[in-house]
């Protein structure tokens, strides 16, 4: 009977082989040796090189073997050896648990945690296996199941329970679901045994052109077909630095203001922020329409919208020819914060499928607010169980403030912040960092992320205006008070009052997302009064990738315009009375970057318009007529030089000769309007 041994082909892989057959004992007696327990030397773990003689086996052909303490020759004289007895002893020895089997047994035992808090579908647990990562499936003693959303540094785990928490109470046992045990022999570490936990998976077959729910099931389907197709993890880890490539390719959105002022690079993360009604969803829709002829697959997460909105958007995208390369993930109004967060993760995972296959994807997260609110719910529950609980129960605000001030400060990314703030930042970053451009050896795919958040950064506009009013020595105190009251009323009408938008996220959180992403697009609180178009704040919007996010043809002409707008904005904020050409051109630039809804601009058209602005062709045009005048210039240039527009469209660049032709044409037609 053979003994199962493990040999290694290289580092970290194992293969089973059968031991040599039982040796035929020689009859010629020499020095006797004892038969000992089978073992393997460490040298045999470095490759399938040779069978190693276990200690005690005869190494020479003329060796004699002592069986049961009697030599072979002596055994023949005393009678035949008792093979049944010897085999019985051998079987008992081999049936004892080996070291590998013991390690498998130890690692296969899941730690039993307990529920600390449960509410709606959210559960707080402690005591789970510390190597279980977000996305691990957990099982409760009541029979309910859930998914691990996040693990704090203190091993407190946040869990979403499928089907609610009606059967889950405080103290309910819970454990991670273990799928199997991985065991290999490593050259340096020896035997390595790891658990493989069951992870939450979502179906991704045939999701293009579909509306799916927060766990990836096609809307209206029974779910049976998805269970048989390809699946991917719901909560992926972000790629490490070695697997990432440099972001050096533009993702042209078709939104003129974005592509000019805050361009997107493939693999970049961008925050889209603005108050309610500023046009965040319109901008995302415009970006999807801008990809209908590109190689980018779009995934839109609709969060908190009314029932029927997803179907209307699908009909619109189908009519415009953009739905075939789009997937809509829906968590409608009434969904829990946990379900909305899973919808965000599902949309990102679907986008990762295209990235990991070497393609390019754009994931548009309609509202990140549920992610913020989910964290705040968990944090509030922990506060009630933590050191601040007594202060909360007593209602003493001073004691609560003191307790919060005494919270441990930690260093995170070079900053000294509270431990809770560091935990929250890690939670947000886990999502944002899934945006990436992959290395060429991994296919070079990309996932570009745009996440929307209702709110605004700390611009300080009101304080600056207040300072301007206060510094006027000729104004009486009464007049200053009236001016300040009028300013407050104007800001409230414009939607800048905190009470005007209940969904607005605190400025502190908006700033935190801005620090995590590779840039931000900030929309003005009110739309353009003449056209009703959304307005991008040129001063606050920025792409931190730099010129690498521009198409080569756009960078030379877009960068000066962005600089001119920033300088004009600074002059206005400083109350400089300047009616020069720079201010007038800035007004016309802002007007040029406006666009009607559902009409994404073409790259070649935007290039011609910006060259016309730079050449001064629009200097004498009233701002409200700038867009129509620029459109006429594009039409005229297309008739005269279609080859240059085709060059821009196909190569996304311009030769030196083409640039000369374009500038000369603009100069010759400077007064055509």
MORARA-V810926 format. One record per residue. RES is the residue in one small letter. SS is DSSP state (@ for helix, = for strand, . for the rest). D_LAST is the distance of its C-alpha to the last C-alpha in Angstrom with 2 decimals. Layout:
RES_SS_D_LAST ; RES_SS_D_LAST
//
This chain:
x_._97.46 ; x_._94.30 ; x_._92.60 ; x_=_88.82 ; x_=_87.25 ; x_=_83.66 ; x_=_82.21 ; x_=_78.77 ; x_._76.39 ; x_._74.35 ; x_._73.07 ; x_._72.71 ; x_._73.82 ; x_=_77.23 ; x_=_79.29 ; x_=_82.74 ; x_=_85.58 ; x_=_89.22 ; x_._91.91 ; x_._94.51 ; x_._97.41 ; x_._100.54 ; x_._102.40 ; x_._105.75 ; x_._108.28 ; x_._110.49 ; x_._114.25 ; x_._115.01 ; x_._115.39 ; x_._114.37 ; x_._112.93 ; x_=_111.76 ; x_=_108.28 ; x_._107.14 ; x_._104.62 ; x_._101.79 ; x_._98.64 ; x_._95.76 ; x_._92.98 ; x_._90.07 ; x_._89.48 ; x_@_86.02 ; x_@_85.77 ; x_@_85.60 ; x_@_82.37 ; x_@_80.37 ; x_._80.31 ; x_._82.49 ; x_._84.74 ; x_._88.35 ; x_._90.72 ; x_._92.31 ; x_._96.00 ; x_._96.42 ; x_._98.85 ; x_._102.41 ; x_._101.91 ; x_._104.02 ; x_._102.15 ; x_._104.87 ; x_._106.23 ; x_._109.82 ; x_._109.14 ; x_=_111.14 ; x_=_109.78 ; x_=_111.69 ; x_=_111.23 ; x_._112.38 ; x_._114.07 ; x_=_116.21 ; x_=_115.76 ; x_@_115.24 ; x_@_118.61 ; x_@_120.26 ; x_@_118.49 ; x_@_119.94 ; x_@_123.36 ; x_@_122.82 ; x_._121.16 ; x_._117.60 ; x_._114.82 ; x_._113.67 ; x_@_110.18 ; x_@_109.59 ; x_@_110.10 ; x_@_107.89 ; x_@_105.07 ; x_@_105.36 ; x_@_104.89 ; x_@_101.92 ; x_@_100.20 ; x_@_100.66 ; x_@_99.04 ; x_@_96.01 ; x_@_95.53 ; x_._95.03 ; x_._91.39 ; x_._89.76 ; x_@_87.47 ; x_@_84.41 ; x_@_85.52 ; x_@_86.11 ; x_@_82.63 ; x_@_81.15 ; x_@_83.15 ; x_@_82.06 ; x_@_78.36 ; x_._78.59 ; x_._79.63 ; x_._76.70 ; x_._76.86 ; x_._77.41 ; x_=_75.03 ; x_=_75.16 ; x_=_72.74 ; x_=_72.09 ; x_=_69.68 ; x_=_68.22 ; x_=_65.82 ; x_._63.91 ; x_._63.12 ; x_=_63.02 ; x_=_66.09 ; x_=_67.04 ; x_=_69.70 ; x_=_71.66 ; x_._73.94 ; x_._72.04 ; x_._72.22 ; x_._70.28 ; x_._68.87 ; x_._67.22 ; x_._63.43 ; x_._60.80 ; x_._60.69 ; x_=_64.49 ; x_=_66.16 ; x_=_68.88 ; x_=_71.78 ; x_=_73.47 ; x_._77.18 ; x_._76.36 ; x_._74.76 ; x_._71.15 ; x_=_68.65 ; x_=_65.54 ; x_=_63.18 ; x_=_63.12 ; x_=_59.71 ; x_=_60.35 ; x_=_63.21 ; x_._63.47 ; x_._65.08 ; x_._68.21 ; x_._68.59 ; x_=_67.54 ; x_=_65.72 ; x_=_63.18 ; x_=_63.65 ; x_=_62.04 ; x_=_64.82 ; x_._64.10 ; x_._65.25 ; x_._65.59 ; x_._68.37 ; x_._70.89 ; x_._73.53 ; x_._72.65 ; x_._74.34 ; x_._74.91 ; x_._77.24 ; x_._76.51 ; x_=_77.03 ; x_=_74.05 ; x_=_73.65 ; x_=_71.16 ; x_._71.52 ; x_=_72.65 ; x_=_71.77 ; x_=_73.93 ; x_=_75.24 ; x_=_73.91 ; x_=_76.54 ; x_=_76.27 ; x_=_78.24 ; x_=_76.21 ; x_._77.38 ; x_._76.87 ; x_._77.19 ; x_=_79.80 ; x_=_79.73 ; x_=_76.44 ; x_=_76.44 ; x_=_73.35 ; x_=_72.67 ; x_=_69.99 ; x_=_68.81 ; x_._67.47 ; x_=_63.72 ; x_._61.50 ; x_=_59.58 ; x_=_56.73 ; x_=_56.20 ; x_._53.11 ; x_._53.74 ; x_._51.12 ; x_._49.07 ; x_._45.71 ; x_._44.20 ; x_._46.83 ; x_=_47.33 ; x_=_50.22 ; x_._52.13 ; x_._52.79 ; x_._55.34 ; x_._53.38 ; x_._55.06 ; x_=_52.93 ; x_._52.60 ; x_._55.13 ; x_._57.22 ; x_._60.91 ; x_._60.58 ; x_._63.23 ; x_._60.92 ; x_@_59.01 ; x_@_62.36 ; x_@_62.96 ; x_._59.64 ; x_._58.16 ; x_=_58.10 ; x_=_56.74 ; x_=_57.63 ; x_._55.99 ; x_._55.90 ; x_._55.15 ; x_._55.63 ; x_._52.55 ; x_._52.55 ; x_._54.15 ; x_@_52.50 ; x_@_54.21 ; x_@_52.67 ; x_=_49.09 ; x_._46.56 ; x_._43.64 ; x_._40.36 ; x_._37.95 ; x_._35.92 ; x_=_32.90 ; x_._32.90 ; x_._29.30 ; x_._29.18 ; x_._25.82 ; x_._25.28 ; x_@_22.17 ; x_@_23.58 ; x_@_26.99 ; x_@_26.04 ; x_@_23.98 ; x_@_26.28 ; x_._29.71 ; x_._29.97 ; x_._33.07 ; x_=_35.43 ; x_._37.86 ; x_._41.07 ; x_._39.58 ; x_=_40.50 ; x_=_37.96 ; x_=_38.57 ; x_=_36.19 ; x_=_36.93 ; x_=_35.79 ; x_._37.41 ; x_._38.12 ; x_._35.10 ; x_._32.63 ; x_._31.84 ; x_@_34.12 ; x_@_35.13 ; x_@_31.60 ; x_@_30.60 ; x_@_33.68 ; x_@_32.95 ; x_@_29.44 ; x_@_31.10 ; x_@_33.58 ; x_@_30.99 ; x_._29.29 ; x_._32.62 ; x_._33.20 ; x_._32.63 ; x_._34.02 ; x_._37.64 ; x_=_37.87 ; x_=_40.26 ; x_=_39.40 ; x_=_42.09 ; x_=_41.25 ; x_=_43.94 ; x_=_43.68 ; x_=_45.84 ; x_._47.01 ; x_._44.86 ; x_._46.30 ; x_._48.12 ; x_._45.93 ; x_@_42.74 ; x_@_43.45 ; x_@_43.89 ; x_@_40.61 ; x_@_38.77 ; x_@_40.59 ; x_@_39.59 ; x_@_35.92 ; x_@_36.07 ; x_@_37.98 ; x_@_35.39 ; x_@_32.63 ; x_._34.91 ; x_._35.53 ; x_@_39.08 ; x_@_40.94 ; x_@_40.22 ; x_=_40.69 ; x_=_43.83 ; x_=_44.03 ; x_=_46.89 ; x_=_47.79 ; x_=_49.82 ; x_._49.24 ; x_._49.87 ; x_._53.59 ; x_._53.99 ; x_._55.92 ; x_@_54.44 ; x_@_56.44 ; x_@_55.09 ; x_@_51.51 ; x_@_52.13 ; x_@_53.61 ; x_@_50.51 ; x_@_48.44 ; x_@_50.96 ; x_@_51.04 ; x_@_47.27 ; x_@_47.47 ; x_@_50.46 ; x_@_48.74 ; x_@_45.82 ; x_@_48.46 ; x_@_49.87 ; x_@_46.73 ; x_@_46.52 ; x_@_50.19 ; x_._49.86 ; x_._47.26 ; x_._44.23 ; x_=_41.41 ; x_=_41.15 ; x_=_39.09 ; x_=_41.20 ; x_=_39.55 ; x_=_42.11 ; x_._41.07 ; x_._43.26 ; x_._45.45 ; x_@_47.11 ; x_@_50.23 ; x_@_50.93 ; x_@_50.98 ; x_@_53.05 ; x_@_55.43 ; x_@_56.19 ; x_@_56.71 ; x_@_59.17 ; x_@_61.19 ; x_@_61.14 ; x_@_62.29 ; x_@_65.17 ; x_@_66.18 ; x_@_66.15 ; x_@_68.63 ; x_@_70.89 ; x_._70.41 ; x_._71.51 ; x_._69.23 ; x_@_70.99 ; x_@_73.60 ; x_@_71.02 ; x_@_69.13 ; x_@_72.33 ; x_@_73.42 ; x_._70.08 ; x_._70.21 ; x_@_66.62 ; x_@_67.82 ; x_@_69.95 ; x_@_67.12 ; x_@_64.73 ; x_@_67.44 ; x_@_68.12 ; x_@_64.50 ; x_@_64.35 ; x_._67.41 ; x_._65.77 ; x_._65.97 ; x_=_63.12 ; x_=_62.18 ; x_=_59.98 ; x_=_57.15 ; x_._54.42 ; x_._55.31 ; x_=_55.20 ; x_=_58.16 ; x_=_57.72 ; x_=_60.10 ; x_@_61.68 ; x_@_60.10 ; x_@_56.59 ; x_@_57.20 ; x_@_58.38 ; x_@_55.31 ; x_@_53.01 ; x_@_54.86 ; x_@_54.53 ; x_@_50.74 ; x_@_50.44 ; x_@_52.47 ; x_@_49.62 ; x_@_46.66 ; x_._48.25 ; x_._48.46 ; x_._44.83 ; x_=_45.19 ; x_=_44.30 ; x_=_47.54 ; x_._49.05 ; x_@_48.82 ; x_@_52.56 ; x_@_52.04 ; x_._49.28 ; x_._46.23 ; x_._45.07 ; x_=_43.10 ; x_=_42.99 ; x_=_39.94 ; x_=_40.56 ; x_=_38.40 ; x_=_40.60 ; x_=_39.51 ; x_=_41.29 ; x_=_40.81 ; x_._40.72 ; x_._38.88 ; x_._39.65 ; x_._41.15 ; x_._38.05 ; x_._39.98 ; x_@_37.12 ; x_@_39.57 ; x_@_41.91 ; x_@_39.28 ; x_@_38.17 ; x_@_41.82 ; x_@_42.49 ; x_@_39.78 ; x_@_41.41 ; x_@_44.90 ; x_._44.23 ; x_._43.38 ; x_._46.69 ; x_._45.89 ; x_._45.61 ; x_._48.84 ; x_@_50.14 ; x_@_49.60 ; x_@_45.94 ; x_@_45.40 ; x_@_47.07 ; x_@_44.84 ; x_@_41.67 ; x_@_43.01 ; x_@_43.94 ; x_@_40.49 ; x_@_38.98 ; x_@_41.42 ; x_@_40.58 ; x_@_36.84 ; x_@_37.52 ; x_@_39.86 ; x_@_37.34 ; x_._34.87 ; x_._37.62 ; x_._38.66 ; x_._42.23 ; x_@_44.73 ; x_@_46.42 ; x_@_43.28 ; x_._43.42 ; x_._46.91 ; x_._45.77 ; x_._44.24 ; x_._45.86 ; x_._47.12 ; x_@_44.84 ; x_@_47.64 ; x_@_47.48 ; x_@_43.67 ; x_@_43.96 ; x_@_46.74 ; x_@_44.67 ; x_@_41.83 ; x_@_44.39 ; x_@_45.56 ; x_._42.29 ; x_._40.02 ; x_=_37.20 ; x_=_35.82 ; x_=_32.80 ; x_=_32.89 ; x_=_31.13 ; x_._30.54 ; x_._33.07 ; x_._30.63 ; x_._27.57 ; x_._24.09 ; x_._24.57 ; x_._21.34 ; x_._21.31 ; x_._24.96 ; x_._24.18 ; x_._26.62 ; x_._25.76 ; x_=_27.06 ; x_._28.53 ; x_._27.02 ; x_._29.93 ; x_._32.78 ; x_._31.60 ; x_=_32.70 ; x_=_34.01 ; x_._37.16 ; x_._37.05 ; x_@_34.41 ; x_@_32.23 ; x_@_34.70 ; x_@_33.13 ; x_._29.71 ; x_._28.97 ; x_@_29.01 ; x_@_25.45 ; x_@_24.23 ; x_@_26.42 ; x_@_24.81 ; x_@_21.40 ; x_@_22.67 ; x_@_25.42 ; x_@_23.40 ; x_@_21.22 ; x_@_24.49 ; x_@_25.98 ; x_@_23.18 ; x_@_23.52 ; x_@_27.29 ; x_@_27.19 ; x_@_25.00 ; x_@_27.40 ; x_@_30.35 ; x_@_29.03 ; x_@_28.62 ; x_@_32.07 ; x_._33.62 ; x_._32.29 ; x_._30.63 ; x_._28.67 ; x_._25.62 ; x_._22.19 ; x_._20.97 ; x_@_18.05 ; x_@_20.08 ; x_@_20.55 ; x_@_16.95 ; x_@_15.92 ; x_@_18.88 ; x_@_17.81 ; x_@_14.50 ; x_@_16.65 ; x_@_19.06 ; x_@_16.56 ; x_@_15.26 ; x_._18.95 ; x_._19.77 ; x_._20.37 ; x_._22.04 ; x_._25.73 ; x_._27.15 ; x_._23.96 ; x_._24.52 ; x_._21.69 ; x_._22.40 ; x_@_22.95 ; x_@_20.74 ; x_@_17.75 ; x_@_18.41 ; x_@_18.71 ; x_@_15.33 ; x_@_13.69 ; x_@_15.88 ; x_@_15.19 ; x_@_11.41 ; x_@_12.60 ; x_@_15.19 ; x_@_13.12 ; x_._11.14 ; x_._7.66 ; x_._7.99 ; x_._10.04 ; x_._8.42 ; x_._7.90 ; x_._11.25 ; x_@_13.51 ; x_@_14.29 ; x_@_10.80 ; x_@_10.41 ; x_@_12.39 ; x_@_10.72 ; x_@_7.23 ; x_@_9.55 ; x_@_11.40 ; x_@_8.89 ; x_@_8.69 ; x_@_12.47 ; x_@_13.02 ; x_@_11.46 ; x_@_13.47 ; x_@_16.47 ; x_@_16.63 ; x_@_16.65 ; x_._18.78 ; x_@_20.77 ; x_@_23.62 ; x_@_21.96 ; x_@_21.24 ; x_@_24.84 ; x_@_26.13 ; x_@_24.71 ; x_@_26.19 ; x_@_29.58 ; x_@_30.24 ; x_._28.20 ; x_._27.57 ; x_._25.68 ; x_._27.49 ; x_@_26.84 ; x_@_25.62 ; x_@_23.09 ; x_@_21.77 ; x_@_21.43 ; x_@_19.53 ; x_@_17.12 ; x_@_16.54 ; x_@_16.35 ; x_@_13.72 ; x_@_11.54 ; x_@_12.41 ; x_@_11.69 ; x_._8.13 ; x_._7.58 ; x_._5.45 ; x_._3.81 ; x_._0.00
//
